[in-house]
Amino acid sequence: MREIHEAANAFPMMQSKEFDELARDISANGLQVPIAIYQGKILDGRNRFAACEASGVSPIFQEVETDDPYMWV
């Protein structure tokens, strides 16, 4: 499990039904939107990351360049 950036907490985690649907979609179609990483921590995409783990799909990461991760989120 990767560490989560504090700014990612601006949005809640999905509830179980939504999360299950996301995990099924990622399992069937792969991860379509990379998970945003800032300074080694997940800045955006923690639900997608968890769904990848749950479905056995390798996550795709993209490093974010920003001066203010809170504004980026």
CHARMM-style PDB file with segment names, atoms N, HN, CA, C and O in Angstrom:
ATOM      1  N   MET     1       0.853  -1.198   0.000  1.00  0.00      PROA
ATOM      2  CA  MET     1       0.000   0.000   0.000  1.00  0.00      PROA
ATOM      3  C   MET     1       0.876   1.231   0.000  1.00  0.00      PROA
ATOM      4  O   MET     1       1.821   1.333   0.783  1.00  0.00      PROA
ATOM      5  N   ARG     2       0.570   2.142  -0.857  1.00  0.00      PROA
ATOM      6  HN  ARG     2      -0.197   2.060  -1.493  1.00  0.00      PROA
ATOM      7  CA  ARG     2       1.283   3.414  -0.911  1.00  0.00      PROA
ATOM      8  C   ARG     2       0.709   4.369   0.118  1.00  0.00      PROA
ATOM      9  O   ARG     2      -0.447   4.262   0.527  1.00  0.00      PROA
ATOM     10  N   GLU     3       1.541   5.294   0.518  1.00  0.00      PROA
ATOM     11  HN  GLU     3       2.480   5.382   0.186  1.00  0.00      PROA
ATOM     12  CA  GLU     3       1.100   6.320   1.461  1.00  0.00      PROA
ATOM     13  C   GLU     3       0.198   7.319   0.738  1.00  0.00      PROA
ATOM     14  O   GLU     3       0.394   7.604  -0.443  1.00  0.00      PROA
ATOM     15  N   ILE     4      -0.784   7.842   1.455  1.00  0.00      PROA
ATOM     16  HN  ILE     4      -0.943   7.610   2.415  1.00  0.00      PROA
ATOM     17  CA  ILE     4      -1.745   8.804   0.907  1.00  0.00      PROA
ATOM     18  C   ILE     4      -1.345  10.209   1.340  1.00  0.00      PROA
ATOM     19  O   ILE     4      -1.060  10.443   2.515  1.00  0.00      PROA
ATOM     20  N   HSD     5      -1.324  11.135   0.401  1.00  0.00      PROA
ATOM     21  HN  HSD     5      -1.556  10.945  -0.553  1.00  0.00      PROA
ATOM     22  CA  HSD     5      -1.040  12.534   0.718  1.00  0.00      PROA
ATOM     23  C   HSD     5      -2.230  13.119   1.471  1.00  0.00      PROA
ATOM     24  O   HSD     5      -3.379  12.779   1.190  1.00  0.00      PROA
ATOM     25  N   GLU     6      -1.951  13.990   2.417  1.00  0.00      PROA
ATOM     26  HN  GLU     6      -1.017  14.266   2.645  1.00  0.00      PROA
ATOM     27  CA  GLU     6      -2.996  14.597   3.248  1.00  0.00      PROA
ATOM     28  C   GLU     6      -4.047  15.328   2.410  1.00  0.00      PROA
ATOM     29  O   GLU     6      -5.220  15.354   2.781  1.00  0.00      PROA
ATOM     30  N   ALA     7      -3.639  15.921   1.282  1.00  0.00      PROA
ATOM     31  HN  ALA     7      -2.686  15.900   0.981  1.00  0.00      PROA
ATOM     32  CA  ALA     7      -4.568  16.672   0.439  1.00  0.00      PROA
ATOM     33  C   ALA     7      -5.634  15.764  -0.173  1.00  0.00      PROA
ATOM     34  O   ALA     7      -6.719  16.232  -0.519  1.00  0.00      PROA
ATOM     35  N   ALA     8      -5.336  14.481  -0.306  1.00  0.00      PROA
ATOM     36  HN  ALA     8      -4.454  14.102  -0.025  1.00  0.00      PROA
ATOM     37  CA  ALA     8      -6.298  13.540  -0.882  1.00  0.00      PROA
ATOM     38  C   ALA     8      -7.524  13.370   0.006  1.00  0.00      PROA
ATOM     39  O   ALA     8      -8.577  12.929  -0.456  1.00  0.00      PROA
ATOM     40  N   ASN     9      -7.388  13.718   1.267  1.00  0.00      PROA
ATOM     41  HN  ASN     9      -6.533  14.077   1.642  1.00  0.00      PROA
ATOM     42  CA  ASN     9      -8.508  13.589   2.201  1.00  0.00      PROA
ATOM     43  C   ASN     9      -9.605  14.628   1.971  1.00  0.00      PROA
ATOM     44  O   ASN     9     -10.620  14.620   2.667  1.00  0.00      PROA
ATOM     45  N   ALA    10      -9.410  15.513   1.011  1.00  0.00      PROA
ATOM     46  HN  ALA    10      -8.585  15.520   0.446  1.00  0.00      PROA
ATOM     47  CA  ALA    10     -10.429  16.512   0.686  1.00  0.00      PROA
ATOM     48  C   ALA    10     -11.686  15.840   0.143  1.00  0.00      PROA
ATOM     49  O   ALA    10     -12.773  16.416   0.183  1.00  0.00      PROA
ATOM     50  N   PHE    11     -11.528  14.617  -0.365  1.00  0.00      PROA
ATOM     51  HN  PHE    11     -10.645  14.150  -0.398  1.00  0.00      PROA
ATOM     52  CA  PHE    11     -12.653  13.874  -0.920  1.00  0.00      PROA
ATOM     53  C   PHE    11     -12.785  12.549  -0.180  1.00  0.00      PROA
ATOM     54  O   PHE    11     -11.779  11.911   0.130  1.00  0.00      PROA
ATOM     55  N   PRO    12     -14.009  12.131   0.105  1.00  0.00      PROA
ATOM     56  CA  PRO    12     -14.207  10.879   0.856  1.00  0.00      PROA
ATOM     57  C   PRO    12     -13.922   9.650  -0.004  1.00  0.00      PROA
ATOM     58  O   PRO    12     -13.930   9.713  -1.234  1.00  0.00      PROA
ATOM     59  N   MET    13     -13.673   8.548   0.667  1.00  0.00      PROA
ATOM     60  HN  MET    13     -13.667   8.497   1.665  1.00  0.00      PROA
ATOM     61  CA  MET    13     -13.542   7.269  -0.025  1.00  0.00      PROA
ATOM     62  C   MET    13     -14.933   6.831  -0.475  1.00  0.00      PROA
ATOM     63  O   MET    13     -15.939   7.214   0.121  1.00  0.00      PROA
ATOM     64  N   MET    14     -14.976   6.028  -1.527  1.00  0.00      PROA
ATOM     65  HN  MET    14     -14.159   5.717  -2.011  1.00  0.00      PROA
ATOM     66  CA  MET    14     -16.251   5.505  -2.036  1.00  0.00      PROA
ATOM     67  C   MET    14     -16.868   4.541  -1.030  1.00  0.00      PROA
ATOM     68  O   MET    14     -16.164   3.898  -0.252  1.00  0.00      PROA
ATOM     69  N   GLN    15     -18.179   4.454  -1.060  1.00  0.00      PROA
ATOM     70  HN  GLN    15     -18.751   4.977  -1.692  1.00  0.00      PROA
ATOM     71  CA  GLN    15     -18.905   3.472  -0.271  1.00  0.00      PROA
ATOM     72  C   GLN    15     -18.808   2.122  -0.985  1.00  0.00      PROA
ATOM     73  O   GLN    15     -18.413   2.063  -2.150  1.00  0.00      PROA
ATOM     74  N   SER    16     -19.161   1.054  -0.302  1.00  0.00      PROA
ATOM     75  HN  SER    16     -19.481   1.101   0.644  1.00  0.00      PROA
ATOM     76  CA  SER    16     -18.904  -0.293  -0.807  1.00  0.00      PROA
ATOM     77  C   SER    16     -19.527  -0.585  -2.172  1.00  0.00      PROA
ATOM     78  O   SER    16     -18.864  -1.189  -3.015  1.00  0.00      PROA
ATOM     79  N   LYS    17     -20.770  -0.181  -2.423  1.00  0.00      PROA
ATOM     80  HN  LYS    17     -21.308   0.310  -1.739  1.00  0.00      PROA
ATOM     81  CA  LYS    17     -21.400  -0.470  -3.715  1.00  0.00      PROA
ATOM     82  C   LYS    17     -20.654   0.230  -4.854  1.00  0.00      PROA
ATOM     83  O   LYS    17     -20.347  -0.389  -5.872  1.00  0.00      PROA
ATOM     84  N   GLU    18     -20.368   1.517  -4.678  1.00  0.00      PROA
ATOM     85  HN  GLU    18     -20.618   2.020  -3.851  1.00  0.00      PROA
ATOM     86  CA  GLU    18     -19.622   2.264  -5.694  1.00  0.00      PROA
ATOM     87  C   GLU    18     -18.236   1.657  -5.904  1.00  0.00      PROA
ATOM     88  O   GLU    18     -17.775   1.493  -7.034  1.00  0.00      PROA
ATOM     89  N   PHE    19     -17.591   1.331  -4.794  1.00  0.00      PROA
ATOM     90  HN  PHE    19     -17.966   1.465  -3.876  1.00  0.00      PROA
ATOM     91  CA  PHE    19     -16.246   0.773  -4.867  1.00  0.00      PROA
ATOM     92  C   PHE    19     -16.254  -0.568  -5.602  1.00  0.00      PROA
ATOM     93  O   PHE    19     -15.389  -0.821  -6.442  1.00  0.00      PROA
ATOM     94  N   ASP    20     -17.214  -1.417  -5.294  1.00  0.00      PROA
ATOM     95  HN  ASP    20     -17.916  -1.212  -4.612  1.00  0.00      PROA
ATOM     96  CA  ASP    20     -17.312  -2.713  -5.969  1.00  0.00      PROA
ATOM     97  C   ASP    20     -17.494  -2.540  -7.472  1.00  0.00      PROA
ATOM     98  O   ASP    20     -16.906  -3.282  -8.259  1.00  0.00      PROA
ATOM     99  N   GLU    21     -18.305  -1.565  -7.871  1.00  0.00      PROA
ATOM    100  HN  GLU    21     -18.783  -0.963  -7.232  1.00  0.00      PROA
ATOM    101  CA  GLU    21     -18.513  -1.278  -9.296  1.00  0.00      PROA
ATOM    102  C   GLU    21     -17.213  -0.804  -9.945  1.00  0.00      PROA
ATOM    103  O   GLU    21     -16.885  -1.216 -11.058  1.00  0.00      PROA
ATOM    104  N   LEU    22     -16.481   0.056  -9.254  1.00  0.00      PROA
ATOM    105  HN  LEU    22     -16.747   0.391  -8.350  1.00  0.00      PROA
ATOM    106  CA  LEU    22     -15.200   0.539  -9.774  1.00  0.00      PROA
ATOM    107  C   LEU    22     -14.214  -0.615  -9.925  1.00  0.00      PROA
ATOM    108  O   LEU    22     -13.541  -0.724 -10.950  1.00  0.00      PROA
ATOM    109  N   ALA    23     -14.124  -1.465  -8.925  1.00  0.00      PROA
ATOM    110  HN  ALA    23     -14.670  -1.377  -8.093  1.00  0.00      PROA
ATOM    111  CA  ALA    23     -13.203  -2.603  -8.978  1.00  0.00      PROA
ATOM    112  C   ALA    23     -13.562  -3.542 -10.132  1.00  0.00      PROA
ATOM    113  O   ALA    23     -12.674  -4.039 -10.825  1.00  0.00      PROA
ATOM    114  N   ARG    24     -14.856  -3.787 -10.338  1.00  0.00      PROA
ATOM    115  HN  ARG    24     -15.577  -3.383  -9.774  1.00  0.00      PROA
ATOM    116  CA  ARG    24     -15.289  -4.636 -11.456  1.00  0.00      PROA
ATOM    117  C   ARG    24     -14.920  -4.004 -12.794  1.00  0.00      PROA
ATOM    118  O   ARG    24     -14.451  -4.690 -13.702  1.00  0.00      PROA
ATOM    119  N   ASP    25     -15.133  -2.703 -12.910  1.00  0.00      PROA
ATOM    120  HN  ASP    25     -15.514  -2.146 -12.172  1.00  0.00      PROA
ATOM    121  CA  ASP    25     -14.810  -1.991 -14.150  1.00  0.00      PROA
ATOM    122  C   ASP    25     -13.306  -2.050 -14.433  1.00  0.00      PROA
ATOM    123  O   ASP    25     -12.893  -2.317 -15.562  1.00  0.00      PROA
ATOM    124  N   ILE    26     -12.496  -1.802 -13.412  1.00  0.00      PROA
ATOM    125  HN  ILE    26     -12.831  -1.585 -12.495  1.00  0.00      PROA
ATOM    126  CA  ILE    26     -11.051  -1.846 -13.593  1.00  0.00      PROA
ATOM    127  C   ILE    26     -10.601  -3.260 -13.929  1.00  0.00      PROA
ATOM    128  O   ILE    26      -9.698  -3.442 -14.745  1.00  0.00      PROA
ATOM    129  N   SER    27     -11.209  -4.250 -13.319  1.00  0.00      PROA
ATOM    130  HN  SER    27     -11.942  -4.102 -12.656  1.00  0.00      PROA
ATOM    131  CA  SER    27     -10.887  -5.643 -13.623  1.00  0.00      PROA
ATOM    132  C   SER    27     -11.194  -5.967 -15.077  1.00  0.00      PROA
ATOM    133  O   SER    27     -10.417  -6.653 -15.741  1.00  0.00      PROA
ATOM    134  N   ALA    28     -12.326  -5.475 -15.574  1.00  0.00      PROA
ATOM    135  HN  ALA    28     -12.958  -4.917 -15.035  1.00  0.00      PROA
ATOM    136  CA  ALA    28     -12.762  -5.767 -16.938  1.00  0.00      PROA
ATOM    137  C   ALA    28     -12.040  -4.936 -17.990  1.00  0.00      PROA
ATOM    138  O   ALA    28     -11.741  -5.430 -19.077  1.00  0.00      PROA
ATOM    139  N   ASN    29     -11.757  -3.670 -17.669  1.00  0.00      PROA
ATOM    140  HN  ASN    29     -12.000  -3.269 -16.786  1.00  0.00      PROA
ATOM    141  CA  ASN    29     -11.260  -2.724 -18.674  1.00  0.00      PROA
ATOM    142  C   ASN    29      -9.867  -2.177 -18.399  1.00  0.00      PROA
ATOM    143  O   ASN    29      -9.315  -1.445 -19.221  1.00  0.00      PROA
ATOM    144  N   GLY    30      -9.297  -2.522 -17.259  1.00  0.00      PROA
ATOM    145  HN  GLY    30      -9.745  -3.116 -16.592  1.00  0.00      PROA
ATOM    146  CA  GLY    30      -8.003  -1.959 -16.884  1.00  0.00      PROA
ATOM    147  C   GLY    30      -8.169  -0.565 -16.299  1.00  0.00      PROA
ATOM    148  O   GLY    30      -9.251   0.021 -16.345  1.00  0.00      PROA
ATOM    149  N   LEU    31      -7.094  -0.053 -15.759  1.00  0.00      PROA
ATOM    150  HN  LEU    31      -6.215  -0.529 -15.722  1.00  0.00      PROA
ATOM    151  CA  LEU    31      -7.106   1.297 -15.191  1.00  0.00      PROA
ATOM    152  C   LEU    31      -6.992   2.300 -16.332  1.00  0.00      PROA
ATOM    153  O   LEU    31      -6.004   2.289 -17.066  1.00  0.00      PROA
ATOM    154  N   GLN    32      -7.978   3.156 -16.489  1.00  0.00      PROA
ATOM    155  HN  GLN    32      -8.781   3.165 -15.892  1.00  0.00      PROA
ATOM    156  CA  GLN    32      -8.028   4.103 -17.602  1.00  0.00      PROA
ATOM    157  C   GLN    32      -7.383   5.451 -17.267  1.00  0.00      PROA
ATOM    158  O   GLN    32      -6.870   6.130 -18.156  1.00  0.00      PROA
ATOM    159  N   VAL    33      -7.408   5.838 -15.993  1.00  0.00      PROA
ATOM    160  HN  VAL    33      -7.826   5.287 -15.271  1.00  0.00      PROA
ATOM    161  CA  VAL    33      -6.866   7.131 -15.564  1.00  0.00      PROA
ATOM    162  C   VAL    33      -5.751   6.856 -14.562  1.00  0.00      PROA
ATOM    163  O   VAL    33      -5.995   6.253 -13.517  1.00  0.00      PROA
ATOM    164  N   PRO    34      -4.524   7.292 -14.869  1.00  0.00      PROA
ATOM    165  CA  PRO    34      -3.414   7.035 -13.938  1.00  0.00      PROA
ATOM    166  C   PRO    34      -3.660   7.651 -12.560  1.00  0.00      PROA
ATOM    167  O   PRO    34      -4.407   8.618 -12.418  1.00  0.00      PROA
ATOM    168  N   ILE    35      -3.022   7.074 -11.565  1.00  0.00      PROA
ATOM    169  HN  ILE    35      -2.415   6.288 -11.681  1.00  0.00      PROA
ATOM    170  CA  ILE    35      -3.100   7.550 -10.191  1.00  0.00      PROA
ATOM    171  C   ILE    35      -2.037   8.630 -10.015  1.00  0.00      PROA
ATOM    172  O   ILE    35      -0.861   8.400 -10.299  1.00  0.00      PROA
ATOM    173  N   ALA    36      -2.446   9.802  -9.550  1.00  0.00      PROA
ATOM    174  HN  ALA    36      -3.401   9.990  -9.320  1.00  0.00      PROA
ATOM    175  CA  ALA    36      -1.543  10.940  -9.401  1.00  0.00      PROA
ATOM    176  C   ALA    36      -0.705  10.791  -8.129  1.00  0.00      PROA
ATOM    177  O   ALA    36      -1.230  10.565  -7.040  1.00  0.00      PROA
ATOM    178  N   ILE    37       0.602  10.923  -8.299  1.00  0.00      PROA
ATOM    179  HN  ILE    37       1.029  11.107  -9.185  1.00  0.00      PROA
ATOM    180  CA  ILE    37       1.558  10.806  -7.200  1.00  0.00      PROA
ATOM    181  C   ILE    37       2.278  12.147  -7.025  1.00  0.00      PROA
ATOM    182  O   ILE    37       2.689  12.773  -8.002  1.00  0.00      PROA
ATOM    183  N   TYR    38       2.421  12.569  -5.792  1.00  0.00      PROA
ATOM    184  HN  TYR    38       2.087  12.061  -4.998  1.00  0.00      PROA
ATOM    185  CA  TYR    38       3.172  13.785  -5.473  1.00  0.00      PROA
ATOM    186  C   TYR    38       4.109  13.460  -4.317  1.00  0.00      PROA
ATOM    187  O   TYR    38       3.669  13.059  -3.240  1.00  0.00      PROA
ATOM    188  N   GLN    39       5.377  13.634  -4.548  1.00  0.00      PROA
ATOM    189  HN  GLN    39       5.735  13.960  -5.423  1.00  0.00      PROA
ATOM    190  CA  GLN    39       6.411  13.344  -3.550  1.00  0.00      PROA
ATOM    191  C   GLN    39       6.255  11.936  -2.967  1.00  0.00      PROA
ATOM    192  O   GLN    39       6.399  11.729  -1.762  1.00  0.00      PROA
ATOM    193  N   GLY    40       5.957  10.975  -3.845  1.00  0.00      PROA
ATOM    194  HN  GLY    40       5.840  11.143  -4.824  1.00  0.00      PROA
ATOM    195  CA  GLY    40       5.869   9.581  -3.445  1.00  0.00      PROA
ATOM    196  C   GLY    40       4.563   9.166  -2.800  1.00  0.00      PROA
ATOM    197  O   GLY    40       4.407   8.005  -2.421  1.00  0.00      PROA
ATOM    198  N   LYS    41       3.619  10.090  -2.667  1.00  0.00      PROA
ATOM    199  HN  LYS    41       3.746  11.033  -2.975  1.00  0.00      PROA
ATOM    200  CA  LYS    41       2.333   9.791  -2.027  1.00  0.00      PROA
ATOM    201  C   LYS    41       1.194   9.947  -3.032  1.00  0.00      PROA
ATOM    202  O   LYS    41       1.279  10.750  -3.961  1.00  0.00      PROA
ATOM    203  N   ILE    42       0.129   9.172  -2.835  1.00  0.00      PROA
ATOM    204  HN  ILE    42       0.061   8.519  -2.080  1.00  0.00      PROA
ATOM    205  CA  ILE    42      -1.035   9.290  -3.714  1.00  0.00      PROA
ATOM    206  C   ILE    42      -1.739  10.608  -3.430  1.00  0.00      PROA
ATOM    207  O   ILE    42      -2.190  10.866  -2.315  1.00  0.00      PROA
ATOM    208  N   LEU    43      -1.822  11.436  -4.470  1.00  0.00      PROA
ATOM    209  HN  LEU    43      -1.455  11.226  -5.377  1.00  0.00      PROA
ATOM    210  CA  LEU    43      -2.483  12.732  -4.345  1.00  0.00      PROA
ATOM    211  C   LEU    43      -3.931  12.639  -4.849  1.00  0.00      PROA
ATOM    212  O   LEU    43      -4.831  13.267  -4.290  1.00  0.00      PROA
ATOM    213  N   ASP    44      -4.139  11.866  -5.888  1.00  0.00      PROA
ATOM    214  HN  ASP    44      -3.408  11.357  -6.342  1.00  0.00      PROA
ATOM    215  CA  ASP    44      -5.475  11.677  -6.449  1.00  0.00      PROA
ATOM    216  C   ASP    44      -5.563  10.260  -6.994  1.00  0.00      PROA
ATOM    217  O   ASP    44      -4.678   9.815  -7.726  1.00  0.00      PROA
ATOM    218  N   GLY    45      -6.622   9.555  -6.641  1.00  0.00      PROA
ATOM    219  HN  GLY    45      -7.341   9.916  -6.047  1.00  0.00      PROA
ATOM    220  CA  GLY    45      -6.815   8.217  -7.165  1.00  0.00      PROA
ATOM    221  C   GLY    45      -6.718   7.117  -6.124  1.00  0.00      PROA
ATOM    222  O   GLY    45      -6.458   5.961  -6.459  1.00  0.00      PROA
ATOM    223  N   ARG    46      -6.924   7.471  -4.867  1.00  0.00      PROA
ATOM    224  HN  ARG    46      -7.135   8.410  -4.595  1.00  0.00      PROA
ATOM    225  CA  ARG    46      -6.805   6.438  -3.830  1.00  0.00      PROA
ATOM    226  C   ARG    46      -7.893   5.385  -3.956  1.00  0.00      PROA
ATOM    227  O   ARG    46      -7.660   4.226  -3.611  1.00  0.00      PROA
ATOM    228  N   ASN    47      -9.080   5.754  -4.441  1.00  0.00      PROA
ATOM    229  HN  ASN    47      -9.269   6.695  -4.721  1.00  0.00      PROA
ATOM    230  CA  ASN    47     -10.117   4.754  -4.704  1.00  0.00      PROA
ATOM    231  C   ASN    47      -9.701   3.847  -5.861  1.00  0.00      PROA
ATOM    232  O   ASN    47      -9.889   2.632  -5.799  1.00  0.00      PROA
ATOM    233  N   ARG    48      -9.136   4.436  -6.914  1.00  0.00      PROA
ATOM    234  HN  ARG    48      -8.983   5.422  -6.965  1.00  0.00      PROA
ATOM    235  CA  ARG    48      -8.662   3.637  -8.046  1.00  0.00      PROA
ATOM    236  C   ARG    48      -7.537   2.711  -7.625  1.00  0.00      PROA
ATOM    237  O   ARG    48      -7.469   1.563  -8.065  1.00  0.00      PROA
ATOM    238  N   PHE    49      -6.645   3.218  -6.764  1.00  0.00      PROA
ATOM    239  HN  PHE    49      -6.700   4.150  -6.407  1.00  0.00      PROA
ATOM    240  CA  PHE    49      -5.543   2.390  -6.278  1.00  0.00      PROA
ATOM    241  C   PHE    49      -6.078   1.195  -5.486  1.00  0.00      PROA
ATOM    242  O   PHE    49      -5.645   0.063  -5.701  1.00  0.00      PROA
ATOM    243  N   ALA    50      -7.005   1.444  -4.586  1.00  0.00      PROA
ATOM    244  HN  ALA    50      -7.356   2.364  -4.412  1.00  0.00      PROA
ATOM    245  CA  ALA    50      -7.595   0.367  -3.786  1.00  0.00      PROA
ATOM    246  C   ALA    50      -8.337  -0.621  -4.686  1.00  0.00      PROA
ATOM    247  O   ALA    50      -8.283  -1.829  -4.454  1.00  0.00      PROA
ATOM    248  N   ALA    51      -9.021  -0.121  -5.699  1.00  0.00      PROA
ATOM    249  HN  ALA    51      -9.065   0.860  -5.887  1.00  0.00      PROA
ATOM    250  CA  ALA    51      -9.747  -0.995  -6.623  1.00  0.00      PROA
ATOM    251  C   ALA    51      -8.774  -1.849  -7.441  1.00  0.00      PROA
ATOM    252  O   ALA    51      -9.057  -3.013  -7.724  1.00  0.00      PROA
ATOM    253  N   CYS    52      -7.643  -1.281  -7.816  1.00  0.00      PROA
ATOM    254  HN  CYS    52      -7.413  -0.335  -7.587  1.00  0.00      PROA
ATOM    255  CA  CYS    52      -6.611  -2.061  -8.509  1.00  0.00      PROA
ATOM    256  C   CYS    52      -6.125  -3.188  -7.607  1.00  0.00      PROA
ATOM    257  O   CYS    52      -6.010  -4.331  -8.048  1.00  0.00      PROA
ATOM    258  N   GLU    53      -5.845  -2.877  -6.362  1.00  0.00      PROA
ATOM    259  HN  GLU    53      -5.939  -1.948  -6.003  1.00  0.00      PROA
ATOM    260  CA  GLU    53      -5.399  -3.900  -5.421  1.00  0.00      PROA
ATOM    261  C   GLU    53      -6.464  -4.985  -5.254  1.00  0.00      PROA
ATOM    262  O   GLU    53      -6.142  -6.173  -5.235  1.00  0.00      PROA
ATOM    263  N   ALA    54      -7.715  -4.586  -5.135  1.00  0.00      PROA
ATOM    264  HN  ALA    54      -7.977  -3.621  -5.150  1.00  0.00      PROA
ATOM    265  CA  ALA    54      -8.803  -5.540  -4.927  1.00  0.00      PROA
ATOM    266  C   ALA    54      -9.022  -6.437  -6.143  1.00  0.00      PROA
ATOM    267  O   ALA    54      -9.422  -7.592  -6.002  1.00  0.00      PROA
ATOM    268  N   SER    55      -8.762  -5.905  -7.332  1.00  0.00      PROA
ATOM    269  HN  SER    55      -8.437  -4.967  -7.447  1.00  0.00      PROA
ATOM    270  CA  SER    55      -9.026  -6.666  -8.548  1.00  0.00      PROA
ATOM    271  C   SER    55      -7.779  -7.313  -9.142  1.00  0.00      PROA
ATOM    272  O   SER    55      -7.863  -8.026 -10.143  1.00  0.00      PROA
ATOM    273  N   GLY    56      -6.630  -7.069  -8.530  1.00  0.00      PROA
ATOM    274  HN  GLY    56      -6.562  -6.490  -7.717  1.00  0.00      PROA
ATOM    275  CA  GLY    56      -5.392  -7.685  -9.019  1.00  0.00      PROA
ATOM    276  C   GLY    56      -4.812  -7.029 -10.259  1.00  0.00      PROA
ATOM    277  O   GLY    56      -4.005  -7.636 -10.963  1.00  0.00      PROA
ATOM    278  N   VAL    57      -5.215  -5.792 -10.535  1.00  0.00      PROA
ATOM    279  HN  VAL    57      -5.871  -5.299  -9.963  1.00  0.00      PROA
ATOM    280  CA  VAL    57      -4.710  -5.052 -11.689  1.00  0.00      PROA
ATOM    281  C   VAL    57      -3.534  -4.181 -11.241  1.00  0.00      PROA
ATOM    282  O   VAL    57      -3.602  -3.520 -10.204  1.00  0.00      PROA
ATOM    283  N   SER    58      -2.462  -4.186 -12.025  1.00  0.00      PROA
ATOM    284  HN  SER    58      -2.407  -4.723 -12.867  1.00  0.00      PROA
ATOM    285  CA  SER    58      -1.308  -3.341 -11.696  1.00  0.00      PROA
ATOM    286  C   SER    58      -1.664  -1.878 -11.924  1.00  0.00      PROA
ATOM    287  O   SER    58      -2.086  -1.514 -13.021  1.00  0.00      PROA
ATOM    288  N   PRO    59      -1.501  -1.035 -10.911  1.00  0.00      PROA
ATOM    289  CA  PRO    59      -1.841   0.381 -11.072  1.00  0.00      PROA
ATOM    290  C   PRO    59      -0.826   1.104 -11.953  1.00  0.00      PROA
ATOM    291  O   PRO    59       0.332   0.701 -12.064  1.00  0.00      PROA
ATOM    292  N   ILE    60      -1.290   2.165 -12.565  1.00  0.00      PROA
ATOM    293  HN  ILE    60      -2.231   2.492 -12.476  1.00  0.00      PROA
ATOM    294  CA  ILE    60      -0.447   3.048 -13.367  1.00  0.00      PROA
ATOM    295  C   ILE    60      -0.342   4.364 -12.599  1.00  0.00      PROA
ATOM    296  O   ILE    60      -1.349   4.910 -12.148  1.00  0.00      PROA
ATOM    297  N   PHE    61       0.877   4.864 -12.453  1.00  0.00      PROA
ATOM    298  HN  PHE    61       1.695   4.421 -12.819  1.00  0.00      PROA
ATOM    299  CA  PHE    61       1.094   6.099 -11.700  1.00  0.00      PROA
ATOM    300  C   PHE    61       1.613   7.198 -12.619  1.00  0.00      PROA
ATOM    301  O   PHE    61       2.288   6.933 -13.614  1.00  0.00      PROA
ATOM    302  N   GLN    62       1.284   8.431 -12.265  1.00  0.00      PROA
ATOM    303  HN  GLN    62       0.736   8.646 -11.457  1.00  0.00      PROA
ATOM    304  CA  GLN    62       1.778   9.598 -12.980  1.00  0.00      PROA
ATOM    305  C   GLN    62       2.198  10.634 -11.943  1.00  0.00      PROA
ATOM    306  O   GLN    62       1.400  11.026 -11.092  1.00  0.00      PROA
ATOM    307  N   GLU    63       3.445  11.072 -12.016  1.00  0.00      PROA
ATOM    308  HN  GLU    63       4.093  10.753 -12.707  1.00  0.00      PROA
ATOM    309  CA  GLU    63       3.960  12.067 -11.076  1.00  0.00      PROA
ATOM    310  C   GLU    63       3.366  13.434 -11.401  1.00  0.00      PROA
ATOM    311  O   GLU    63       3.305  13.835 -12.564  1.00  0.00      PROA
ATOM    312  N   VAL    64       2.934  14.136 -10.375  1.00  0.00      PROA
ATOM    313  HN  VAL    64       2.983  13.811  -9.431  1.00  0.00      PROA
ATOM    314  CA  VAL    64       2.346  15.467 -10.503  1.00  0.00      PROA
ATOM    315  C   VAL    64       3.406  16.505 -10.151  1.00  0.00      PROA
ATOM    316  O   VAL    64       4.124  16.366  -9.161  1.00  0.00      PROA
ATOM    317  N   GLU    65       3.490  17.531 -10.966  1.00  0.00      PROA
ATOM    318  HN  GLU    65       2.906  17.644 -11.770  1.00  0.00      PROA
ATOM    319  CA  GLU    65       4.370  18.654 -10.664  1.00  0.00      PROA
ATOM    320  C   GLU    65       3.495  19.854 -10.321  1.00  0.00      PROA
ATOM    321  O   GLU    65       2.752  20.360 -11.162  1.00  0.00      PROA
ATOM    322  N   THR    66       3.597  20.295  -9.080  1.00  0.00      PROA
ATOM    323  HN  THR    66       4.200  19.884  -8.397  1.00  0.00      PROA
ATOM    324  CA  THR    66       2.793  21.433  -8.630  1.00  0.00      PROA
ATOM    325  C   THR    66       3.494  22.110  -7.467  1.00  0.00      PROA
ATOM    326  O   THR    66       4.264  21.478  -6.742  1.00  0.00      PROA
ATOM    327  N   ASP    67       3.230  23.378  -7.292  1.00  0.00      PROA
ATOM    328  HN  ASP    67       2.605  23.892  -7.880  1.00  0.00      PROA
ATOM    329  CA  ASP    67       3.744  24.109  -6.136  1.00  0.00      PROA
ATOM    330  C   ASP    67       2.816  23.976  -4.943  1.00  0.00      PROA
ATOM    331  O   ASP    67       3.221  24.207  -3.804  1.00  0.00      PROA
ATOM    332  N   ASP    68       1.558  23.600  -5.207  1.00  0.00      PROA
ATOM    333  HN  ASP    68       1.228  23.413  -6.132  1.00  0.00      PROA
ATOM    334  CA  ASP    68       0.569  23.520  -4.143  1.00  0.00      PROA
ATOM    335  C   ASP    68      -0.335  22.303  -4.355  1.00  0.00      PROA
ATOM    336  O   ASP    68      -1.312  22.387  -5.100  1.00  0.00      PROA
ATOM    337  N   PRO    69      -0.024  21.181  -3.714  1.00  0.00      PROA
ATOM    338  CA  PRO    69      -0.832  19.986  -3.921  1.00  0.00      PROA
ATOM    339  C   PRO    69      -2.281  20.152  -3.467  1.00  0.00      PROA
ATOM    340  O   PRO    69      -3.167  19.484  -4.000  1.00  0.00      PROA
ATOM    341  N   TYR    70      -2.537  21.017  -2.505  1.00  0.00      PROA
ATOM    342  HN  TYR    70      -1.818  21.559  -2.071  1.00  0.00      PROA
ATOM    343  CA  TYR    70      -3.915  21.237  -2.043  1.00  0.00      PROA
ATOM    344  C   TYR    70      -4.741  21.927  -3.118  1.00  0.00      PROA
ATOM    345  O   TYR    70      -5.911  21.596  -3.312  1.00  0.00      PROA
ATOM    346  N   MET    71      -4.143  22.879  -3.812  1.00  0.00      PROA
ATOM    347  HN  MET    71      -3.193  23.148  -3.654  1.00  0.00      PROA
ATOM    348  CA  MET    71      -4.840  23.551  -4.904  1.00  0.00      PROA
ATOM    349  C   MET    71      -5.010  22.593  -6.081  1.00  0.00      PROA
ATOM    350  O   MET    71      -6.025  22.646  -6.775  1.00  0.00      PROA
ATOM    351  N   TRP    72      -4.037  21.724  -6.313  1.00  0.00      PROA
ATOM    352  HN  TRP    72      -3.212  21.681  -5.749  1.00  0.00      PROA
ATOM    353  CA  TRP    72      -4.110  20.773  -7.418  1.00  0.00      PROA
ATOM    354  C   TRP    72      -5.300  19.840  -7.227  1.00  0.00      PROA
ATOM    355  O   TRP    72      -6.024  19.538  -8.176  1.00  0.00      PROA
ATOM    356  N   VAL    73      -5.493  19.389  -5.992  1.00  0.00      PROA
ATOM    357  HN  VAL    73      -4.905  19.634  -5.222  1.00  0.00      PROA
ATOM    358  CA  VAL    73      -6.611  18.487  -5.700  1.00  0.00      PROA
ATOM    359  C   VAL    73      -7.908  19.259  -5.858  1.00  0.00      PROA
ATOM    360  OT1 VAL    73      -8.987  18.701  -5.661  1.00  0.00      PROA
TER     361      VAL     73
END
